[in-house]
């Protein structure tokens, strides 16, 4: 951290204030640098980052023995589900209908290009057979290596694979933090030993499954420090360079809206909301398809429109969307979630050019419209029903060649001074999100941010 006292002592108060005022916005808005202040020489793998950003849409999967109860993973331990009951659920966990290929096929049908699997949530249960604990899938009646089967199915299908790992662990007696009642017995707590356990497990995950993303969580408890975050980032990055590590490895803003060079991490992670438009800092919104992260019977599944608008707004803000699905206790993904995913996939089949491989903007996203761009095209993603004259700020210094629907059908347009007027047809083809393509001469990447 910057030592403010040092400035105050040596430069006097006024000078120090000037330095702080000058530096403050830079600190807040600086780009994530990978290793953070403790590892200034370690950088995000830019090539992998670019590839991951171009994928735009991934599947998050929260699942485990807790799905036998239908309550929230981690959080229901010691609240809705008594601790001893929760910690014994694994003895009954036998998801005989689990089929890794079926999940990955579904992700593909949904137009998702990567998958992040929860290998250890706050409840400490490990979804792979770990050599460092028996509280794992190997001790269930099912026994199969679910993480391994999924990693393989992803590899076979060309889907990027990632693993989620919670730093906090309410089950492990070595970890000092607990949740719910009765309070954790901390007589054996030893954070140093717990960190060793974590390193062993993370090495195991990397060596065995070769994930390209490690998605940390649970970093906010006081037992995890900024120093340890930097160390862990360095350890993982040195071990495997083709790896993206989310910002929750360190102690930056949990909701992760702002990039700073102080904290380690390769991308920001706004949770259950869409990230802010940001061309500097890579980000990914993680959002549930229903209300709960883990499966809940009759949970309210979001509508096609809500999911498509979320995806459009994420891409429009230059971010990714990691949409969470929650498999059932028998291993299947419920029909309602399947159906929703297939609807999204069908939309993407037609409109995917406006999402994959694009950059956000130049129009700043709002509730009416998001925009993306690629090569010589600007895509306007209309989030509400619209007809008649669509008036926009004309992109400066570029020559517009034509305006069309996604299928190439021309739409009349006119440029009047600084405004572009597009004459929308009386009805647009999609009930939720429509795309208008503005084709220009030359490249669209340098167009400055525009308000509609
Ligand atoms: O894995 C997912 C969540 O389980 C995890 N992060 C995502 C990716 C997460 N852990 N903590 N949080 C999110 C913040 C949680 C807040 C709440 Fe609650 C949990 C609100 C309601 C349940 C705890 C219990 C706080 C209030 C009640």
Boltz pocket constraint, residues with backbone or C-beta under 6 A from the ligand:
constraints:
  - pocket:
      binder: B
      contacts: [[A, 73], [A, 74], [A, 75], [A, 217], [A, 218], [A, 271], [A, 286], [A, 293]]
      max_distance: 6.0
